[in-house]
Each structure stands twice: as C-alpha cells, then as structure tokens.
Amino acid sequence: EAPDFLDIEVGSRVLVPLGENNRPKLAYVLKIVDKIPENLSKDQIKSVISVVEKNLFSKEIAKLLYFVSESFLISIHSLINKVYRTYAEGELIPIVSVVDTESFADFKNSLKSEDQKNIANIIFENFPISLYSLRNKSKTKIEYLKRFLREIEIKKLINIQYKPPYPSNKLLSINNEKLFEEMIHKKGIAKSIKEVLIRIKKNRALPYRDAIYKIRNGLEIIEMLLKEGVIKEIEEEIPELAVKDENKRLIVNGGSLKERVLYISNIFKSALKEKGTVLVVANEIALIKTLSELYESFFPGIVFGNIGKEKSEIRRQLKLGKRIIISTPFSLFVDIPNLQFIIVEDASSKYHLPHEYLPFDTRIVAYKKSEYENVSLIFSTYSLDDVIYYFQKEKGFELSNIKDLKNQNKRIIDMRREPKSDALSPISSYLESKIRKALDSNKNVAIVLNRKPYSTFIVCGECGYVHRCPVCGSPLYFDKEVNLLICSICGHTEQPIEKCPRCGSLSILYLGYGIQKLSNSLKNVFSNTNLVIIEGGSETIYDSKNFEKTIFLGTEAIFSHLNFKNVGLLAFVSADTFLNGSEIYTTFEAFKYLRQGAFEIYPNDIFVETYEKENYIIENFKKDNEFNFLMVELSFRKELGYPPFVFLYEFKLSTKNIQPIFMNDLSDAKIYGPVEKFSEGSKVYELSIRTQTYPQDLYKLFTDAFRKKIIGARVFPAPSIVNVNPKD
C-alpha cells in the first residue's frame, strides 16, 4: 500500500516491512493498481515505509521485466539486481534519529551501563547519525550496537530510517566553478578530495560509483562537497517515448561483419539526423570493441562502446552527445531517449541464447522491447537459425541476403582418404602443403581447432585403461601450460601420471590433439614463421594487416579476436568437433561458424577437414544452400521434439528424489533425468523437460515440494513465446 504522502511511481525502489518481525526490505514498484487484488486479503498488504530511489526504470521496462521473468523462469528481484546491479538490503545505511528529546534525555540519564550511556550520549548530540558513524564514535561492536538500538526503538524513543549509500540514478556535476578552482589550488586540501573533483569535472557528470571508486572515505567527501555547494546532484529522468513512424523489421544475412555494419548504417543514418538514437546489442567484449571501431569510422564522435560499466553510464554518454550505443544484452533494460533502432549483432551466435551469464534469449527480449517501445529491429547475422527464421516467417521480417558464397572455393578435405602429415597430425599432408605455399608467398594463415588441451585423454597402451576423474568419472585432459590433468565437468585437478594405475605399465599415451600440442608441432615445422595463439577469455584483438607470414591458431574465439583482412588462407582442422557437440544448438552453431569463416576470408579459399564429408551441415555449406540446411535441421527437430517446436527446460536440483513433479498429469511432457552433475565443485542434479506448455503455466503445475528443490533453471523457449504478454 502506498501512503498518500509518498510520491511513488513505477520503477521506484521502496522499503516495505516484510517477514515475521516486519523488518524493512527492499522492493520494486512494477505496477500500481487502485484496488487490492481479489486473491489477497487486507492483512497481507504492507504499507510502504519510504522511497529509496525513483526512476530506476519506466513502465515499458517494467513490462519487459515481467515478460522475461515469466518466460525464462527468473525471479524478478534477482533479474532486476542482475540488470541494474542495485544494492542489497545489507548495503542500506540505517540512520538513527531521536523521536522526543525530553524522553530520550530522561532515558539516557537512567542508564547504568557506561557503554550504553556513551552510545545514547553520541546519538543525542549528533542525531540524525548513521549506524556506521555511531559505531566509529562509540567504538562498539556492531552486533552489540544493533541489539541496543533495537531495544530503544521498541520503546519508541528513536526512529531508524534506511537510505542507500548513494543513489544509482543520480549524477554528480560541478555546481560552483569558483569554489571548484579554490579547492583544486588551495594548499592543505586532501589529495582524495581533489581527485574526486577532477573526476567529476573531467566527465562533466559522473555516477556516484565512478566518482568514489577506490577513494578512501569517498562518500563522506561527496557529502561534504554537496553540503558546501561545490558539486550538485543531477536527477536522471525516465525519457518519454517518442511517437514514431512505422518501424522496420529486417534480417541482414551474410557478408562480413564490416559489410553488414556498412549496410545497416545506411539504413539508420537518416534517424541520426533527426536526433534519434541506436542501440547495438553484441554478445562478447571483443565484438563490442570491434563494432565500436567500425561504427566510429562511419559516425565519428557519436559512438559509445559500453564494456563492463554501469547501465547509468549509457544515459550519461547520451547526455554527452553519443547517439550509437554498443553494449551487452542487459542494455535492453535501459531506458534510452528517442530510441529509433535496435540492432542485434551476430544474432545466431550461441552467446545470445540462455547460458551461465545470460538468463534469457537476446533476440526474443529485443523483439518484445521493440514491440513495447515501437522501435525498429534489425537482426544482423552470418546465418539463419530457428528463432530468426521464425521472425521472418511469422512476424513479417524482411530478409536481406547481402552476399552469397557460391563463387568461393570451399575445399572439403575427407580425412578418411587423405594421408595425415607426419609432423603435423591432425593436419593432412594436402593442407600442410597449402599452408606452406601461402606462407612462402608471405601470406598470413588462420587455423581453427576447437580444442585447447595438449591431450584430450590419457590411455594405457598395454591394458586400454582410460584415466578418469575420481570425483565424477569423466576422462581427464592434460593442460601443458599448468602441467595438470583436469576434469572438464567438475574441475578436479591432479598431477600427470607416468604409469598405469591398473596394470603398472609405463606405456601411458597422451592422445588427442588440442591447440597446445598443435602449436608445438607448427613451431617445429614452420620455424621461421610467427605463431599467434588466440583463445577465449582475452580482450586482445589482432589486426592481420599488422602481420606478415604469420599463423594465427585459435579456438572459435579466433572469429571475434582476429581481423581477417590480410589472411590468405583459413582452415578448420578437426571440424567434426564443431559438428558433434552436446548442446542442442550445436548444428546451427557449426553452420554459422563455417559461414562466418567463409565470409570473413572471402574471396580467398577456405579448407575444412572432416571425417564426415556427407554430413548435411558440410554438404549444404559446400553448396551454399542455407535454406536447405535450415529445412533439414527443422525437420529433425520437429520429429525429435526439440525447440522451436517445444519448450526445453533444464533445471538444477538439490536432490535426485524429485517425485512427484506435477500436481496434475502433463501428458506431452518428456522428462530426462535427474542426472548427477558437478557445478562449481558441488554436486547437483540436472533434469530436462520438453513440453509445449508455456513457462508460466508449467511452473504453476509443479508441486510445492518440487519447486523447493529447484536451485537454477534455464529455458530454451519456442519463439512463439513472443505472442504472450504479462497479465495485468
């Protein structure tokens, strides 16, 4: 319930008394209604104590948060905290005030404990005072202090209110230039104070978090500067949505990244002339960096690439004149003034699907945002997948194939017939000769091998024993860089072995090829050639124009960390590692990487080594028949009951004893598991459910006992979920 004296709006953070003791807890205002819902009684309604922050998000973003929470089974509270990185209850600062000075004076004089009398005196002389200032002044342990304050609060002698350490939706700017200059040049002013002032001045307007980063007593400095009028707070307001013309729905397919950026830039440049803004959503830090450079070359001075900064930084940069924002999928929950276009780049990438760090499907959330805010939406991609195809077929998206690969020479090397190189296994003799020829011509070469370890498994040559993880039973691999055997499932590590634990033989074979082993072989065979290793986790981007006669060797990360402009040959080694992954989108991913490599290297040759030359992924890539690949893949998925024809739910559970799951029978549900797994060193149980039942309806069917066992969920939705809207 919202008291009349409080100015409460959708998007505010408020304090509400919850739990048995009605302790203040943070809550978010997502909806305001005139009447109490019928399913709630009056005693279930709690009055809002105070407004902590206003204008965190708009009504449209609130609606989007509801949609994502219901569609991907994420608690809305954790989703908001993940998006906005807002405070937890423990970060709120309790402020102590005296209710009645006479009564409090009598109380403190009656105290017998010297510690309590000291605390009461400090409160009386300094109120309102924060809990932490009170602790510092009284030199009392925090738990003792809290206990004593609770006793006084019950007597109604003091009032405790809570405020955030600083508002997340306000910026700091210089208020008085004269005072600023005096403080900067005055002797005796602390270096930390000058540092804060210089930061604010340099950026014109700065969030609290950035102003006090690594500054000792930073908040106290800000409070002092505000009190003296040197700086001021600027309220960030939620922008009003502009009325727009009919929006565009477009899929830009094919071509290199640079070609697609140029094509898309020509589409939205007229919107920029009219003071419109553009949001480009990318899925990797390296890609955000590359896109920032590309868009900056077309639109100098108005591009901001947001890497690892607060969401408030986006709105600050917009105030500074930036008009093209390039950021992660979480930026979809930011209110952007006069937003005209959303572009999802590399839209068929697996990193736009739900995974450990992203709890939703970027494409689906981008579509709903464009729908709620009447914004044009463009999917930019190397290839189509089931979700993008759905938008073309069912939602009227125009498909623009800006380039094809029909004239490119795609060499498919059948490893069942081609002899392997004596010195470069698993590379064939034929590919070795092509690499040598390219290097002799001073060209650069890129080799993709989607395995990192030196050896992928360890086996005894005498008895056939395979060395496995003692915790979960998975084969261990050998990482030469750290000289350890490692389990890819649970993270167990141990020292390398020299003799067989079963038969005692010394014939231990470290088999399988990864980048670590292949890099050694390449150094030996091409000793006069530069070798650059590219792996995931790095933010370095290599421009091939700055290299000559160099071999770039990498996992799939090579595609986001290498500019292929001056690469004369690209080869996929052991391409079957792409074809035979365990994830449900492995096939789309494999086809996408083949096309991505081909477009980026075009018109130079691309080589693919495989033991499955007849695989439909390889065949359709060779023929440049993307539509046929899509139809074959969708027919398999329909027959097997996979997305996009059903919803796939993956649950992490605390126990394997899960029955009963449903309150009522769900006849179409196919249930797999639970299977014992290891997550961050702990044992969990994974359960998969495939059904046509929508997420919010499925969750209602679960028994209370089953819900309590869920510790994590991942939803791969049927794209038809975009037709569902949160209920009022």
GUMARVO-777018 format. One record per residue (C-alpha): z, y, x; residue in three letters. Coordinates in steps of 0.02 Angstrom, whole numbers, padded with zeros to 5 digits, always signed. Last residue first. Example, Ala and Ser with C-alpha at 12.3 -4.5 7.8 and 13.67 -1.06 7.14 Angstrom:
residues 2
+00357-00053+00684Ser
+00390-00225+00615Ala
END
This chain:
residues 728
-00793-00364-00119Asp
-00870-00525-00056Lys
-00947-00522+00116Pro
-01137-00536+00112Asn
-01242-00693+00124Val
-01431-00687+00149Asn
-01407-00677+00338Val
-01332-00853+00329Ile
-01512-00914+00304Ser
-01516-00924+00494Pro
-01428-01094+00485Ala
-01272-01062+00584Pro
-01216-01128+00752Phe
-01029-01105+00730Val
-00899-01121+00868Arg
-00716-01151+00830Ala
-00552-01149+00925Gly
-00371-01208+00911Ile
-00391-01304+00747Ile
-00242-01420+00715Lys
-00163-01305+00585Lys
-00325-01305+00485Arg
-00319-01496+00474Phe
-00145-01496+00396Ala
-00192-01359+00273Asp
-00336-01468+00211Thr
-00511-01403+00240Phe
-00617-01361+00088Leu
-00588-01173+00102Lys
-00656-01177+00280Tyr
-00816-01258+00219Leu
-00846-01121+00089Asp
-00827-00980+00218Gln
-00940-01074+00339Pro
-01084-01117+00220Tyr
-01106-01299+00171Thr
-01271-01374+00230Gln
-01175-01495+00341Thr
-01156-01550+00521Arg
-00979-01570+00584Ile
-00929-01589+00766Ser
-00753-01627+00829Leu
-00686-01594+01002Glu
-00513-01647+01058Tyr
-00413-01553+01189Val
-00331-01598+01354Lys
-00287-01452+01466Ser
-00362-01406+01636Gly
-00458-01256+01572Glu
-00531-01363+01432Ser
-00534-01551+01452Phe
-00613-01664+01324Lys
-00563-01810+01212Glu
-00688-01842+01074Val
-00647-01817+00889Pro
-00779-01865+00849Gly
-00938-01842+00750Tyr
-00938-01797+00565Ile
-01094-01791+00457Lys
-01058-01693+00298Ala
-01178-01718+00152Asp
-01049-01794+00033Ser
-00908-01671+00056Leu
-00765-01756-00036Asp
-00623-01641-00087Asn
-00469-01583+00008Met
-00563-01610+00170Phe
-00506-01662+00344Ile
-00383-01802+00301Pro
-00365-01861+00434Gln
-00356-01769+00600Ile
-00256-01875+00721Asn
-00354-01830+00878Lys
-00237-01685+00918Thr
-00243-01501+00967Ser
-00419-01478+00902Leu
-00573-01389+00967Lys
-00703-01375+00829Phe
-00893-01375+00838Glu
-00985-01334+00677Tyr
-01171-01358+00655Leu
-01245-01281+00499Phe
-01399-01364+00426Val
-01588-01341+00425Phe
-01592-01218+00571Pro
-01499-01312+00640Pro
-01493-01502+00654Tyr
-01516-01641+00526Gly
-01611-01771+00628Leu
-01771-01763+00525Glu
-01764-01574+00508Lys
-01730-01553+00693Arg
-01874-01666+00743Phe
-01993-01572+00627Ser
-01931-01406+00698Leu
-01971-01463+00876Glu
-02146-01521+00830Val
-02183-01360+00735Met
-02117-01249+00877Leu
-02215-01342+01010Phe
-02372-01325+00903Asn
-02343-01138+00885Phe
-02319-01113+01072Glu
-02484-01193+01120Asn
-02510-01129+01298Asp
-02598-01294+01338Lys
-02483-01328+01488Lys
-02331-01266+01392Phe
-02378-01378+01246Asn
-02390-01530+01360Glu
-02229-01492+01455Ile
-02124-01470+01297Ile
-02210-01618+01214Tyr
-02158-01732+01359Asn
-02313-01821+01425Glu
-02282-01764+01605Lys
-02107-01836+01600Glu
-02066-01871+01783Tyr
-02084-01686+01819Thr
-02134-01557+01950Glu
-02198-01393+01878Val
-02307-01275+01982Phe
-02354-01097+01930Ile
-02508-01011+01997Asp
-02526-00823+02011Asn
-02587-00717+01864Pro
-02445-00705+01811Tyr
-02281-00737+01905Ile
-02170-00655+01772Glu
-02268-00729+01627Phe
-02266-00905+01699Ala
-02081-00901+01742Gly
-02035-00839+01569Gln
-02149-00969+01489Arg
-02064-01112+01583Leu
-01892-01036+01549Tyr
-01927-01022+01362Lys
-01990-01199+01345Phe
-01832-01266+01430Ala
-01717-01156+01323Glu
-01801-01208+01161Phe
-01780-01391+01212Thr
-01600-01371+01269Thr
-01544-01289+01106Tyr
-01429-01430+01052Ile
-01343-01437+01222Glu
-01348-01598+01323Ser
-01487-01554+01445Gly
-01640-01663+01464Asn
-01789-01547+01480Leu
-01712-01420+01600Phe
-01654-01553+01723Thr
-01827-01630+01698Asp
-01898-01485+01797Ala
-01847-01574+01957Ser
-01926-01431+02057Val
-02000-01287+01956Phe
-02118-01194+02072Ala
-02171-01011+02081Leu
-02304-00949+02202Leu
-02362-00778+02261Gly
-02203-00678+02230Val
-02226-00489+02254Asn
-02189-00430+02076Lys
-02065-00570+02040Phe
-01911-00456+02026Asn
-01767-00577+02050Leu
-01592-00585+01976His
-01627-00620+01791Ser
-01754-00759+01821Phe
-01667-00828+01975Ile
-01512-00865+01871Ala
-01602-01022+01809Glu
-01548-01097+01977Thr
-01611-01025+02139Gly
-01717-01030+02296Leu
-01813-00875+02350Phe
-01922-00920+02499Ile
-01977-00770+02604Thr
-02138-00729+02695Lys
-02115-00545+02658Glu
-01976-00455+02565Phe
-01947-00280+02494Asn
-02077-00304+02356Lys
-01978-00460+02305Ser
-01844-00348+02230Asp
-01680-00445+02230Tyr
-01546-00405+02101Ile
-01365-00429+02154Thr
-01238-00449+02013Glu
-01188-00625+02066Ser
-01109-00753+01950Gly
-01264-00862+01937Gly
-01355-00916+02094Glu
-01494-00848+02204Ile
-01513-00914+02382Ile
-01629-00813+02495Val
-01722-00902+02637Leu
-01824-00808+02768Asn
-01956-00913+02856Thr
-01974-00961+03039Asn
-01876-01124+03017Ser
-01983-01185+02873Phe
-01943-01372+02883Val
-01763-01356+02942Asn
-01717-01208+02833Lys
-01800-01291+02683Leu
-01699-01450+02709Ser
-01535-01354+02717Asn
-01581-01257+02559Ser
-01621-01422+02471Leu
-01444-01486+02502Lys
-01355-01332+02434Gln
-01481-01308+02293Ile
-01446-01480+02221Gly
-01513-01651+02256Tyr
-01444-01820+02209Gly
-01352-01943+02317Leu
-01201-01941+02433Tyr
-01201-02122+02488Leu
-01043-02212+02546Ile
-01085-02362+02655Ser
-00914-02365+02741Leu
-00864-02517+02638Ser
-00684-02535+02577Gly
-00732-02634+02423Cys
-00658-02529+02282Arg
-00604-02363+02361Pro
-00770-02357+02456Cys
-00757-02269+02623Lys
-00789-02091+02683Glu
-00720-01992+02535Ile
-00732-01803+02508Pro
-00565-01717+02468Gln
-00514-01690+02288Glu
-00546-01573+02142Thr
-00518-01588+01953His
-00611-01454+01853Gly
-00607-01545+01685Cys
-00791-01575+01650Ile
-00886-01526+01808Ser
-00772-01632+01915Cys
-00771-01577+02097Ile
-00776-01664+02266Leu
-00733-01534+02397Leu
-00806-01457+02556Asn
-00798-01278+02486Val
-00980-01239+02525Glu
-01026-01423+02526Lys
-00993-01449+02341Asp
-00998-01636+02310Phe
-01009-01700+02131Tyr
-00885-01809+02039Leu
-00939-01932+01904Pro
-00839-01910+01741Ser
-00686-02020+01710Gly
-00573-01887+01633Cys
-00423-01874+01751Val
-00465-01992+01894Pro
-00638-01911+01910Cys
-00768-02039+01962Arg
-00840-02116+02121His
-00980-02234+02072Val
-00959-02411+02142Tyr
-01125-02498+02175Gly
-01048-02636+02282Cys
-01129-02607+02451Glu
-01216-02436+02444Gly
-01061-02356+02367Cys
-01103-02207+02256Val
-01067-02020+02255Ile
-01148-01905+02126Phe
-01235-01737+02112Thr
-01247-01701+02298Ser
-01255-01529+02380Tyr
-01210-01450+02214Pro
-01310-01309+02128Lys
-01430-01391+02006Arg
-01565-01302+01907Asn
-01693-01304+02047Leu
-01814-01157+02037Val
-01919-01114+02190Ile
-01991-00941+02220Ala
-02116-00910+02361Val
-02160-00748+02451Asn
-02331-00725+02531Lys
-02364-00701+02716Asn
-02525-00805+02705Ser
-02440-00942+02806Asp
-02302-00935+02674Leu
-02425-00972+02534Ala
-02505-01116+02630Lys
-02336-01192+02671Arg
-02282-01185+02490Ile
-02445-01267+02436Lys
-02424-01405+02566Ser
-02245-01437+02510Glu
-02306-01447+02330Leu
-02427-01588+02374Tyr
-02298-01680+02480Ser
-02183-01680+02328Ser
-02015-01591+02327Ile
-01861-01700+02294Pro
-01861-01728+02443Ser
-01906-01601+02577Leu
-01920-01694+02742Ala
-02024-01846+02696Asp
-02110-01753+02555Ser
-02118-01857+02397Lys
-02275-01954+02354Pro
-02358-01901+02189Glu
-02379-02037+02061Arg
-02216-02044+01965Arg
-02185-01863+02015Met
-02324-01804+01899Asp
-02358-01624+01955Ile
-02405-01503+01815Ile
-02505-01360+01892Arg
-02520-01213+01770Lys
-02670-01106+01815Asn
-02662-00953+01703Gln
-02806-00912+01588Asn
-02723-00975+01428Lys
-02558-00890+01465Leu
-02551-00765+01322Asp
-02507-00581+01305Lys
-02445-00454+01177Ile
-02408-00579+01039Asn
-02349-00460+00901Ser
-02263-00549+00757Leu
-02219-00438+00607Glu
-02050-00479+00533Phe
-02060-00515+00346Gly
-01890-00594+00323Lys
-01936-00775+00284Glu
-02073-00823+00406Lys
-02046-00699+00547Gln
-01857-00698+00533Phe
-01856-00888+00526Tyr
-01965-00896+00683Tyr
-01835-00791+00774Ile
-01698-00912+00722Val
-01796-01071+00763Asp
-01855-01013+00934Asp
-02000-00904+00986Leu
-02048-00869+01167Ser
-02035-00738+01305Tyr
-01940-00621+01188Thr
-01914-00445+01122Ser
-01839-00445+00947Phe
-01859-00273+00867Ile
-01750-00200+00728Leu
-01771-00035+00637Ser
-01609+00034+00564Val
-01554+00046+00381Asn
-01368+00044+00427Glu
-01316-00112+00329Tyr
-01482-00202+00358Glu
-01496-00158+00542Ser
-01316-00214+00566Lys
-01354-00377+00475Lys
-01506-00410+00584Tyr
-01410-00372+00744Ala
-01274-00495+00689Val
-01404-00632+00661Ile
-01492-00600+00826Arg
-01329-00592+00927Thr
-01265-00761+00866Asp
-01074-00756+00866Phe
-00919-00799+00968Pro
-00983-00734+01136Leu
-00882-00774+01293Tyr
-00869-00963+01276Glu
-01034-00983+01183His
-01118-00931+01021Pro
-01304-00899+01049Leu
-01372-00741+01132His
-01341-00820+01303Tyr
-01459-00962+01257Lys
-01602-00839+01276Ser
-01724-00826+01130Ser
-01698-00638+01112Ala
-01736-00591+01293Asp
-01700-00414+01233Glu
-01628-00374+01061Val
-01692-00200+01018Ile
-01600-00095+00888Ile
-01693+00063+00835Phe
-01654+00225+00743Gln
-01470+00260+00773Leu
-01432+00438+00720Asn
-01254+00432+00787Pro
-01197+00263+00857Ile
-01049+00174+00776Asp
-01008+00030+00894Val
-00999-00148+00828Phe
-01172-00194+00895Leu
-01105-00146+01066Ser
-01025-00319+01071Phe
-01198-00391+01107Pro
-01194-00312+01282Thr
-01265-00141+01327Ser
-01417-00031+01351Ile
-01401+00139+01266Ile
-01555+00249+01253Ile
-01514+00426+01196Arg
-01401+00496+01332Lys
-01362+00680+01304Gly
-01181+00697+01363Leu
-01120+00668+01185Lys
-01214+00502+01189Leu
-01126+00460+01352Gln
-00957+00485+01266Arg
-01011+00376+01121Arg
-01055+00234+01239Ile
-00896+00260+01342Glu
-00794+00227+01184Ser
-00854+00046+01194Lys
-00755+00029+01355Glu
-00847-00011+01516Lys
-00904-00177+01590Gly
-01086-00128+01610Ile
-01155+00006+01493Asn
-01330+00054+01551Gly
-01361+00235+01498Phe
-01537+00307+01482Val
-01576+00490+01444Ile
-01612+00559+01618Gly
-01788+00493+01645Pro
-01873+00405+01497Phe
-02009+00290+01564Phe
-01933+00253+01736Ser
-01759+00257+01656Glu
-01815+00120+01536Tyr
-01860+00006+01682Leu
-01705+00046+01785Glu
-01588+00019+01638Ser
-01679-00142+01593Leu
-01648-00212+01768Thr
-01463-00166+01763Lys
-01439-00238+01588Ile
-01529-00397+01646Leu
-01409-00417+01793Ala
-01260-00394+01677Ile
-01324-00529+01559Glu
-01353-00537+01371Asn
-01450-00381+01327Ala
-01443-00268+01174Val
-01548-00110+01178Val
-01481+00027+01063Leu
-01596+00174+01029Val
-01552+00351+00975Thr
-01645+00479+00871Gly
-01659+00662+00920Lys
-01830+00680+00835Glu
-01922+00663+01000Lys
-01827+00501+01027Leu
-01899+00430+00866Ala
-02075+00466+00929Ser
-02038+00364+01086Lys
-01994+00211+00980Phe
-02159+00115+00978Ile
-02224+00168+01149Asn
-02060+00110+01225Ser
-02084-00061+01144Ile
-02248-00094+01235Tyr
-02182-00027+01401Leu
-02025-00134+01387Val
-02132-00285+01342Arg
-02243-00264+01494Glu
-02091-00241+01609Lys
-02009-00400+01545Leu
-02168-00499+01574Ser
-02284-00544+01431Gly
-02244-00645+01276Gly
-02179-00600+01104Asn
-02133-00434+01026Val
-02056-00477+00857Ile
-02051-00330+00735Leu
-01960-00268+00580Arg
-01983-00081+00565Lys
-01882+00034+00454Asn
-01939+00129+00301Glu
-01892+00311+00328Asp
-01715+00356+00372Lys
-01567+00440+00289Val
-01440+00475+00425Ala
-01278+00379+00434Leu
-01131+00496+00458Glu
-01054+00481+00630Pro
-00873+00423+00648Ile
-00778+00563+00732Glu
-00710+00563+00908Glu
-00568+00688+00917Glu
-00567+00792+01076Ile
-00398+00807+01162Glu
-00357+00957+01271Lys
-00328+00998+01453Ile
-00238+01137+01545Val
-00136+01183+01391Gly
+00035+01161+01471Glu
+00082+01025+01347Lys
-00084+00935+01372Leu
-00064+00938+01562Leu
+00115+00871+01548Met
+00065+00731+01427Glu
-00079+00683+01542Ile
+00035+00676+01694Ile
+00163+00569+01599Glu
+00022+00452+01550Leu
-00036+00433+01731Gly
+00136+00390+01801Asn
+00044+00315+01951Arg
-00143+00336+01935Ile
-00241+00172+01949Lys
-00348+00220+01797Tyr
-00270+00374+01716Ile
-00428+00467+01666Ala
-00526+00309+01631Asp
-00401+00241+01504Arg
-00378+00411+01423Tyr
-00564+00425+01384Pro
-00659+00563+01477Leu
-00749+00723+01431Ala
-00840+00839+01552Arg
-00858+00691+01672Asn
-00824+00790+01832Lys
-00692+00898+01750Lys
-00594+00748+01682Ile
-00599+00658+01849Arg
-00553+00816+01945Ile
-00402+00845+01831Leu
-00338+00667+01853Val
-00358+00677+02043Glu
-00269+00845+02048Lys
-00119+00771+01957Ile
-00117+00620+02075Ser
-00120+00734+02229Lys
+00039+00818+02170Ala
+00037+01009+02156Ile
+00133+01084+02301Gly
-00004+01203+02352Lys
-00109+01277+02214Lys
-00297+01254+02228His
-00325+01123+02091Ile
-00185+01190+01982Met
-00249+01369+01983Glu
-00429+01315+01951Glu
-00377+01213+01798Phe
-00267+01354+01732Leu
-00418+01470+01739Lys
-00535+01342+01661Glu
-00422+01316+01509Asn
-00457+01168+01394Asn
-00533+01041+01514Ile
-00579+00881+01422Ser
-00492+00722+01365Leu
-00572+00602+01241Leu
-00498+00523+01086Lys
-00535+00356+01002Asn
-00425+00245+01111Ser
-00269+00348+01078Pro
-00138+00333+01215Tyr
+00017+00227+01245Pro
+00005+00186+01059Pro
+00142+00254+00946Lys
+00289+00172+00862Tyr
+00429+00252+00763Gln
+00614+00214+00776Ile
+00737+00312+00667Asn
+00918+00331+00715Ile
+01084+00335+00624Leu
+01030+00219+00485Lys
+01172+00097+00524Lys
+01036-00037+00542Ile
+00950+00077+00669Glu
+01110+00086+00772Ile
+01122-00104+00782Glu
+00937-00119+00825Arg
+00958+00012+00962Leu
+01096-00095+01041Phe
+00987-00252+01042Arg
+00838-00158+01112Lys
+00944-00086+01254Leu
+01018-00255+01301Tyr
+00843-00328+01306Glu
+00776-00183+01411Ile
+00909-00193+01546Lys
+00998-00026+01567Thr
+00967+00107+01699Lys
+01012+00238+01567Ser
+00876+00362+01619Lys
+00745+00229+01654Asn
+00783+00131+01495Arg
+00780+00288+01388Leu
+00614+00338+01465Ser
+00549+00164+01421Tyr
+00613+00171+01242Leu
+00530+00339+01216Ser
+00635+00491+01175Ile
+00637+00606+01023Pro
+00775+00641+01067Phe
+00838+00700+01236Asn
+01022+00753+01222Glu
+01074+00636+01081Phe
+00975+00489+01151Ile
+01050+00512+01325Ile
+01226+00525+01251Asn
+01200+00365+01149Ala
+01143+00269+01302Ile
+01294+00328+01404Asn
+01413+00283+01261Lys
+01335+00110+01252Gln
+01358+00081+01438Asp
+01537+00150+01435Glu
+01584+00032+01293Ser
+01717+00110+01180Lys
+01603+00202+01058Leu
+01686+00320+00935Ser
+01615+00477+01015Asn
+01439+00407+00997Lys
+01464+00379+00810Phe
+01537+00551+00774Asp
+01390+00632+00864Ala
+01268+00522+00767Phe
+01343+00574+00601Ser
+01331+00757+00649Glu
+01155+00743+00720Thr
+01078+00656+00569Asp
+00920+00549+00589Val
+00913+00544+00780Val
+00743+00497+00852Ser
+00687+00348+00957Val
+00503+00324+01001Ile
+00445+00143+01023Pro
+00288+00131+01132Ile
+00154+00010+01073Leu
+00095-00108+01210Glu
+00191-00257+01141Gly
+00099-00243+00975Glu
-00067-00272+01062Ala
-00181-00127+01102Tyr
-00367-00118+01072Thr
-00503-00203+01173Arg
-00628-00136+01046Tyr
-00735-00291+01022Val
-00611-00425+01071Lys
-00469-00341+00977Asn
-00580-00326+00823Ile
-00629-00509+00833Leu
-00448-00564+00860Ser
-00396-00474+00700His
-00547-00535+00602Ile
-00505-00716+00637Ser
-00668-00798+00690Ile
-00751-00929+00579Leu
-00930-00881+00626Phe
-00995-00827+00455Ser
-00831-00762+00384Glu
-00778-00660+00536Ser
-00955-00602+00570Val
-00979-00540+00391Phe
-00809-00455+00384Tyr
-00842-00367+00549Leu
-01011-00308+00483Leu
-00928-00235+00328Lys
-00801-00144+00435Ala
-00947-00082+00542Ile
-01029-00009+00387Glu
-00865+00068+00330Lys
-00849+00156+00498Ser
-00750+00111+00654Phe
-00598+00162+00757Leu
-00591+00323+00658Asn
-00403+00344+00649Lys
-00265+00279+00761Glu
-00081+00236+00736Val
-00066+00282+00552Val
+00112+00257+00491Ser
+00228+00145+00392Ile
+00101+00066+00275Val
+00186-00007+00123Ser
+00191-00195+00101Lys
+00119-00292-00047Ile
+00176-00472-00067Gln
+00318-00418-00183Asp
+00190-00342-00301Lys
+00100-00508-00326Ser
-00070-00550-00252Leu
-00211-00657-00326Asn
-00254-00520-00452Glu
-00297-00394-00316Pro
-00189-00236-00325Ile
-00292-00094-00395Lys
-00375+00060-00319Asp
-00453-00028-00169Val
-00471+00022+00014Ile
-00558-00097+00135Lys
-00553-00137+00320Leu
-00393-00047+00367Val
-00329-00132+00524Tyr
-00154-00196+00560Ala
-00025-00175+00696Leu
+00147-00246+00660Lys
+00312-00160+00620Pro
+00456-00283+00598Arg
+00488-00330+00417Asn
+00626-00451+00468Asn
+00548-00601+00382Glu
+00372-00555+00435Gly
+00275-00394+00413Leu
+00311-00208+00405Pro
+00141-00120+00425Val
+00084-00003+00564Leu
-00092+00063+00548Val
-00259+00059+00636Arg
-00392+00157+00543Ser
-00572+00100+00514Gly
-00568+00127+00325Val
-00465+00283+00295Glu
-00281+00326+00280Ile
-00214+00503+00272Asp
-00030+00467+00241Leu
+00072+00572+00118Phe
+00007+00474-00032Asp
+00081+00310+00031Pro
-00047+00172+00065Ala
+00000+00000+00000Glu
END
